[in-house]
Amino acid sequence: MPELPEVETVCKYLNLFVLNKTIVDVKIYEKKILKNIEFNQFKEKIKNQTITKIIRKGKYIIFLLTKSTLVSHLRMEGKYFYYLNEELLKFNKHKMIAFYFSHNDILVYSDTRKFGTMHFFLDHNFLNKNPLKKLGIEPFDKNFNAQYLESNWKNKRRAIKTTLLEQNVIAGIGNIYADEILFLSKIHPLSVTNKLTLYDLKKLVLATKIILRKAIKNNGTTIKSFYSFQEKFKGNFQFKLKVYHRNNQKCFDCNFLIKKIKLNNRSSHFCNNCQILKR
């Protein structure tokens, strides 16, 4: 699933290709992508609106239109394709919805698993409505600090790796970056959340910002979520991972072998020597 850095990267490229474009038509291939509006009403309301801004909140892509807001979630396999005309559209076997612009170019949302979602709002008051109103703070928010985590996690007895993946306190962190953040923090993924000290939480906050900024700078880990008519965009952070997908390889810091375990059906990678377990 694309995480914060991948979604940030997709927003960057969407802004390059479709910002200030006017939607003149919409075709839908999978009606279930629209979660809070019927397609006929959606088509009527979105036509002739211009995309004025594209931003990210957590793992959501937000298209701010002239009067309305479209909120998109890529889920596991969602991708955006930008085409100059309809010629290539017929080769896209997994398209769910297509937006046609005034110069005959097209933005297509495609999803092999068909899990992607879109919510449409008739105004710009999207932060106070589902699904965004339940999201926690952004990792780059000025209020994201150790005290904030201590206050929100004081009763949490889950493993810290599991807690990091919950979106209601920190928005945008997924499996890859949780592993990398915990390694840089030197915190074991099985550590009980409310056993972490304020010093541990300070390290966690700093590591979160460092890892996510580096990942964004490198276009994410495996950015396969946006394709233009002439090129693909790949993430280079995959070449900078310290623990994720490095099971049985030597730790870069101590030469112990990286371990892999299953935690709530998600893989977790860590160094049992470098990362301290607190229970």
Secondary structure, DSSP 8 states (H G I E B T S, - for coil): ---HHHHHHHHHHHHHHHTT-BEEEEEES-GGGBSSS-HHHHHHHHTT-BEEEEEEETTEEEEEESS-EEEEE-TTTEEEEEESSGGGGGG-TTEEEEEEETTS-EEEEEESS---EEEEESSS--TTSTTGGG--B-TTSTT-SHHHHHHHHTT--SBHHHHHH-TTTBSS--HHHHHHHHHHHTB-TTSBGGG--HHHHHHHHHHHHHHHHHHHHTT-SS--SEE-SS-B---SGGGS-SSTT-TTSB-TTT--B-EEEEETTEEEEE-TTTSB---
